[in-house]
Amino acid sequence: MAVLKVIEVLANSEKSWEEAAKNAVAQASKSVKNIRSVYINEQSATVEDGKMVNYRVNVKITFEVN
């Protein structure tokens, strides 16, 4: 039986929400092993001069505990 744990991570990108999610997983994988899935919980962006300039995601990352 596998034991899974979920952590919540906030990340951002200047390009897209997809890249922000990839950044979250990449950063988490530096210290968390056995990542199994990512759930995008929330998305937001900052706007300057009528343009979106910073994409933010709040993700839940699930990983297997050994």
BATOR-679833 format. One record per residue: residue in three letters; x, y, z of N, C-alpha, C in turn. Coordinates in Angstrom, 2 decimals. Atoms other than C-alpha are relative to their C-alpha. Example, Ala and Ser with C-alpha at 12.3 -4.5 7.8 and 13.67 -1.06 7.14 Angstrom:
REM BATOR-679833
> residuo, nu, nv, nw, cau, cav, caw, cu, cv, cw
> ala, 0.89, -1.19, 0.00, 12.30, -4.50, 7.80, 0.90, 1.20, 0.00 .
> ser, -0.82, -1.19, -0.06, 13.67, -1.06, 7.14, -0.77, 1.09, 0.73 .
REM end
This chain:
REM BATOR-679833
> residuo, nu, nv, nw, cau, cav, caw, cu, cv, cw
> met, 0.84, -1.18, 0.00, 0.00, 0.00, 0.00, 0.88, 1.24, 0.00 .
> ala, -0.77, -1.24, 0.11, 1.40, 3.38, -1.00, -0.60, 1.07, 0.91 .
> val, 0.42, -1.15, -0.80, 1.27, 6.37, 1.31, 0.35, 1.25, -0.81 .
> leu, -0.21, -1.21, 0.78, 0.83, 9.69, -0.48, -0.16, 1.23, 0.89 .
> lys, 0.07, -1.27, -0.73, 1.34, 13.22, 0.80, -0.23, 1.12, -1.01 .
> val, 0.28, -1.14, 0.86, 0.15, 16.52, -0.63, 0.60, 1.26, 0.62 .
> ile, -0.51, -1.30, -0.43, 1.97, 19.85, -0.39, -0.57, 1.07, -0.92 .
> glu, 0.50, -1.11, 0.80, 0.83, 23.24, -1.61, 1.18, 0.91, -0.34 .
> val, -1.12, -0.80, 0.47, 3.23, 25.32, -3.69, -0.53, 1.18, -0.82 .
> leu, 0.32, -1.19, 0.79, 2.97, 28.84, -5.12, 1.17, 0.25, -0.94 .
> ala, -1.07, -0.27, 0.96, 4.91, 29.68, -8.28, -0.48, 1.04, -1.01 .
> asn, 0.37, -1.02, 0.99, 5.01, 32.32, -11.00, 0.87, -0.11, -1.25 .
> ser, -0.71, -0.05, 1.27, 6.17, 32.96, -14.56, -0.38, 1.29, -0.71 .
> glu, 0.30, -1.17, 0.82, 6.39, 35.93, -16.89, -0.62, -0.39, -1.33 .
> lys, 0.48, 0.46, 1.31, 5.23, 33.77, -19.85, -1.42, -0.55, 0.02 .
> ser, 1.31, 0.67, 0.03, 2.21, 31.61, -18.93, -0.28, -0.72, 1.31 .
> trp, 0.37, 0.80, -1.16, 0.28, 29.71, -16.29, 0.62, -1.39, -0.11 .
> glu, -0.60, 1.32, 0.18, 1.58, 26.47, -17.80, 1.47, 0.01, 0.45 .
> glu, -1.40, -0.08, -0.42, 5.18, 27.59, -17.30, 0.10, 0.19, 1.52 .
> ala, 0.01, -0.16, -1.46, 4.35, 28.68, -13.74, -0.20, -1.35, 0.69 .
> ala, 0.22, 1.34, -0.57, 3.03, 25.17, -13.01, 1.25, -0.87, -0.16 .
> lys, -1.25, 0.76, 0.23, 6.16, 23.63, -14.57, 1.09, 0.47, 0.98 .
> asn, -0.97, -0.53, -0.96, 8.27, 25.94, -12.38, -0.25, -0.55, 1.40 .
> ala, 0.35, 0.54, -1.33, 6.40, 24.73, -9.27, 0.49, -1.43, 0.14 .
> val, -0.42, 1.41, -0.05, 7.07, 21.08, -10.10, 1.53, -0.10, -0.03 .
> ala, -1.47, 0.04, 0.10, 10.70, 21.73, -11.05, 0.64, 0.39, 1.33 .
> gln, -0.56, -0.44, -1.27, 11.39, 23.59, -7.82, -0.27, -1.02, 1.10 .
> ala, 0.34, 0.99, -1.02, 9.56, 21.06, -5.64, 0.83, -1.26, -0.16 .
> ser, -0.73, 1.25, 0.24, 11.39, 18.15, -7.28, 1.47, 0.08, 0.44 .
> lys, -1.37, -0.12, -0.53, 14.70, 19.53, -5.99, 0.10, -0.59, 1.40 .
> ser, -0.05, 0.54, -1.36, 13.76, 18.43, -2.46, -1.03, -1.09, 0.26 .
> val, 1.04, 1.02, -0.17, 10.73, 16.14, -2.94, 0.16, -1.04, -1.10 .
> lys, -0.14, 1.09, 0.97, 11.10, 12.76, -4.62, -1.35, -0.69, -0.19 .
> asn, 1.18, 0.82, 0.29, 8.46, 10.47, -6.15, -1.27, 0.82, -0.23 .
> ile, 1.18, -0.81, 0.31, 6.13, 13.25, -7.36, -0.86, -0.79, -0.98 .
> arg, 0.93, 0.78, 0.81, 3.04, 11.59, -8.84, -0.97, 0.86, -0.81 .
> ser, 0.97, -0.82, 0.72, 0.68, 14.42, -9.81, 0.04, 1.43, 0.51 .
> val, 0.13, -1.40, -0.37, -0.01, 18.12, -9.74, -1.43, 0.44, -0.32 .
> tyr, 1.36, -0.51, 0.17, -3.40, 19.78, -9.30, 0.07, 1.52, 0.07 .
> ile, -0.01, -1.46, 0.01, -3.74, 23.42, -10.30, -1.23, 0.49, 0.74 .
> asn, 1.07, -0.41, -0.92, -5.79, 24.88, -7.48, -0.53, 1.39, -0.34 .
> glu, 0.40, -1.39, 0.23, -5.84, 28.54, -8.44, 0.98, 0.67, -0.97 .
> gln, -0.83, -0.77, 0.92, -4.55, 30.89, -11.15, -0.31, 1.48, 0.19 .
> ser, 0.20, -1.45, -0.05, -4.03, 34.64, -11.03, 1.10, 0.65, -0.83 .
> ala, -1.01, -0.72, 0.77, -2.07, 37.30, -12.85, 0.05, 1.44, 0.47 .
> thr, -0.10, -1.43, -0.27, -0.77, 40.80, -12.29, -0.04, 0.73, -1.34 .
> val, 0.20, -0.78, 1.22, -1.55, 43.51, -14.82, 0.70, 1.34, 0.13 .
> glu, -0.63, -1.32, 0.08, 0.50, 46.54, -15.82, -0.30, 0.59, -1.36 .
> asp, 0.32, -0.70, 1.25, -0.57, 49.06, -18.46, -0.93, -0.81, -0.90 .
> gly, 0.99, 0.75, 0.75, -3.47, 46.83, -19.50, 0.47, -1.34, -0.54 .
> lys, -0.52, 1.28, 0.47, -1.29, 43.76, -20.09, 0.36, -0.89, 1.19 .
> met, -0.39, 0.95, -1.05, -0.81, 40.61, -18.01, 1.52, -0.18, -0.07 .
> val, -1.46, 0.04, -0.01, 2.82, 40.58, -16.94, 0.59, -1.10, 0.89 .
> asn, -0.51, 1.02, -0.89, 3.12, 37.90, -14.27, -1.11, -0.99, 0.31 .
> tyr, 0.99, 1.05, -0.19, 1.22, 34.60, -14.15, 0.33, -0.77, 1.28 .
> arg, -0.21, 0.69, -1.28, 0.76, 32.91, -10.77, -0.91, -1.21, 0.10 .
> val, 0.82, 1.19, -0.26, -0.44, 29.44, -9.80, 0.20, -0.44, 1.44 .
> asn, -0.02, 0.66, -1.29, -1.27, 27.76, -6.54, -0.29, -1.45, -0.33 .
> val, 0.15, 1.41, 0.38, -0.74, 24.03, -7.03, 0.13, -0.92, 1.21 .
> lys, -0.15, 1.07, -0.99, -1.11, 20.90, -4.95, 0.79, -1.11, -0.67 .
> ile, -0.88, 1.02, 0.55, 1.66, 18.40, -5.55, -0.11, -1.26, 0.88 .
> thr, 0.14, 1.26, -0.71, 1.13, 14.76, -4.60, 1.24, -0.85, -0.26 .
> phe, -1.17, 0.85, 0.14, 4.08, 12.49, -3.91, -0.11, -1.20, 0.93 .
> glu, 0.02, 1.23, -0.78, 4.66, 9.00, -2.58, 1.06, 0.06, 1.09 .
> val, -0.91, 0.03, -1.14, 6.25, 8.66, 0.86, 0.58, -1.40, 0.11 .
> asn, -0.65, 1.32, -0.14, 8.79, 5.84, 1.22, -0.03, -0.46, 1.42 .
REM end
